[in-house]
């Protein structure tokens, strides 16, 4: 599919991965329909896209509202005549032990991250099938392969997104809709405002656990899928791919090591944080209008050393297991 003049809907487009993806599509001349809850930051993202050479409109949308999501799909066709690509990206998170997160907040993460993607697929697929071509891209996470402690709701939701993509591909294959593609992106740790905006019931400040990659790397992977569709792709350098392979080879060792990393490197022991529902029920107010990142980029060099050491340890563990039979 040619990206220039293609019509692309992106949810969660006001910050982070969604905003970076919108800007990359804009620089290639796409026509964009941007969705998120925060009208002000969303309109700013649309203005940035127009400066990059794309056409863009902002459509404030809560992805849990079925009618509003259907209106989002209809708006794309009304404004630009068709729909070519839909990027499901809007997501929220909650840090805390399973027994400490209020049930209402836990359910809200599932509603946004799972039902929101389902609603997006319901709006996108009939329009793509009617044209006989197009791409639905679901942004999941590396935690769909290696779920994390203190992030049960988010991990569950991203595993569900991965399963959703598989189910949709099967349905399309049954129909013989060969021109419509469903792709899943598994980002590693990405430098976005997610950690500042998530609900938090740990009493500790959440941080991006190294290695940390830029949202532009994920955006590049998303845009590439339009030209070269793949079932799944890991976004975020060698670290993410190594982690997936290591988990398949030695799941117990990797899960134990990851748990320790989360407890020491993702949740600060020095910086307390208030209990908060974050942006679960309302748009984030502290999004930096001209940035896609969350301020975690300074960790990259140290992170590479850490992941290198982890890879060596995991490889040794696998070798030992094989030796012991």
FENHU-V130836 format. One line per field, one symbol per residue. ss: DSSP state (H for helix, E for strand, - for the rest). Layout:
ss=???
This chain:
ss=------EEEEE----HHHHHHHHHHHH---EEEEE---HHHHHHHHHHHHH---EEEE-------HHHHHHHHHHHHHHH----EEEE-----EEE------HHHHHHHHHHHHHHHHHHHHHHHHHHHHH--EEEEEE--HHH------EHHHHHHHHHHHHHHHHHHHHHHHH----EEEEEEEE--EE--HHHH-EE---EEE------EEHHHHHHHHHHHHH----EEEE-HHHHHHHHHHHHH-HHHHHHHHHHHHHHHHEEEEEE---E--------------------HHHHHHHHHHHHHHHHHHHHHHHHHHHH-
